[in-house]
Amino acid sequence: MSLVYNIDMKKVVSLGIELDKDAKSRIEKRGGAVVSCDIPTSVDDLLEKTKDADVIYSDGDFLLESLSRLKNVFVTYPYIELGEFDSAELEKNGVYVANARGGNKNSIVEWTVFMALALFRGFLNKVRITESVPFERLKSLEGKKVLIVGHGDIGSEIGKRLAEFGMKVNFYNRGDDLMQKAKDADLVVNALNVNVTDKNLLDKKFFADLKSGAYFISFSRLWTYDLDGLIAAINSGVVAGAAIDCDPEASGDTENEFYQKAFSNEKILVTPHIAFATDVASQNGGEICVQNIEAWLSGKPVNIVKK
């Protein structure tokens, strides 16, 4: 669907996301005119739909693959991680990318806390059981040491919540000695972003050298850790168990190789990219993107991704 707009206004193309009247009005007040298009079916389709756009608002379909072919455009999307790209190279082409930083933070934190309790307390196989089980003392979170690898908005919030359970919280920041930080951890939470320095940071040796009986939780991209190395450490008895949300596979997809490999190990609690998926996260992400567009049109950009 096309829209006739004043030549002096900035063309804002929304791909598969229907903006309400209030959002459109806010954008128009900043000099933007919204053109709504269907979800693209390919990279070429995205490029055609966004031809001459000043701003692209995308839910992510074919966006990552298209970035290197875009010119002179501001791009925003309603979540945090998109995948691997070189922001400096994009900026040479006048392309700037903004995320919805903080929008899904609490939803991911909720998933992480649930998984920590599930791993330490073994709740999942005790819910609605039909046969009696012998008395068993499982592990409390209280007094256990957790290393959160990544100290951004989400990692920081996870630390606050786990500290409320009495866990001893430590963080890994770039430049730290990772193994020194991890050596006594009862739980490692992977909260890394996709950056060049984070590629496979949590490798096979990392998992093999963890404290015996440690647990691992990750909602981050596979780019940041070695799934085969994790599974090997579980099979060898070093890592007691893990919880993984399979980002970046399509939400709900259990057929992909990543999910199937994680699912094949019974000590891994695996979910199909749903850690972020709540009503609040969706509302927050959409609102932050509108704010991103308003800020860009006003010449005061926010949430620009640097990687």
Secondary structure, DSSP 8 states (H G I E B T S, - for coil): ------TTSEEEEEES----HHHHHHHHHTTEEEEEE---SSHHHHHHHTTT-SEEEE-STTHHHHGGG--SEEEE-SSS------HHHHHHTTEEEE--TTTTHHHHHHHHHHHHHHHHH-GGGGTT-SS---------STT-EEEEE--SHHHHHHHHHHHHTT-EEEEE-TTS-HHHHHTT-SEEEE-----GGGTT-B-HHHHHTS-TTEEEEE-S-GGGB-HHHHHHHHHTTSEEEEEEE-TTS-TT---SHHHHHHHTSTTEEEESS-TT--HHHHHHHHHHHHHHHHHHHTT---SB---
